[in-house]
Amino acid sequence: MSFRSLTAAMTLYRSGTLDLERAAARGGVSTAKMKTALRSRGIPVREELGEALERTAG
């Protein structure tokens, strides 16, 4: 993972171009690490459809 690729992925996530999973893959990190990185920079983490469905099913 390079700092530049992570930064680019976060920018694309913030603009809505990428979802969380794709942004994490592009940034070379896990989705958990992407969430942490986004929150640490003040970027709100959007609730993804899969996560919402898991909560309602469980």
C-alpha positions in Angstrom: 0.0 0.0 0.0 1.3 3.4 -0.8 0.1 6.6 0.8 -0.8 8.0 -2.6 -3.1 5.1 -3.5 -4.8 5.2 -0.2 -5.4 8.9 -0.5 -6.7 8.5 -4.0 -9.1 5.7 -2.9 -10.4 7.9 0.0 -11.0 10.8 -2.4 -12.9 8.5 -4.8 -14.9 7.1 -1.8 -15.8 10.5 -0.5 -17.0 11.6 -4.0 -19.2 8.5 -4.2 -17.3 7.0 -7.2 -16.2 3.9 -5.2 -18.0 2.0 -2.5 -16.2 0.9 0.6 -15.0 -2.5 -0.6 -13.7 -1.1 -3.9 -12.0 1.8 -2.2 -10.3 -0.5 0.2 -9.1 -2.8 -2.6 -7.8 0.2 -4.6 -6.0 1.5 -1.5 -4.5 -1.9 -0.7 -6.1 -2.2 2.8 -8.9 -4.2 4.4 -12.4 -2.6 4.7 -11.8 -2.3 8.4 -8.6 -0.3 7.9 -10.3 1.8 5.2 -13.1 2.7 7.7 -10.5 3.7 10.3 -8.6 5.8 7.8 -11.7 7.5 6.6 -12.9 8.3 10.1 -9.5 9.6 11.1 -9.7 12.1 8.3 -13.2 13.2 9.1 -14.8 11.4 6.1 -18.2 9.9 7.0 -18.5 6.2 6.4 -21.6 5.4 4.4 -23.7 2.5 5.4 -23.5 0.0 2.6 -26.5 -2.0 1.4 -24.9 -5.4 2.5 -24.3 -4.1 6.0 -27.8 -2.8 6.3 -29.2 -6.1 5.1 -27.1 -8.1 7.6 -28.4 -6.0 10.5 -32.0 -6.5 9.5 -31.6 -10.2 8.9 -29.7 -10.9 12.1 
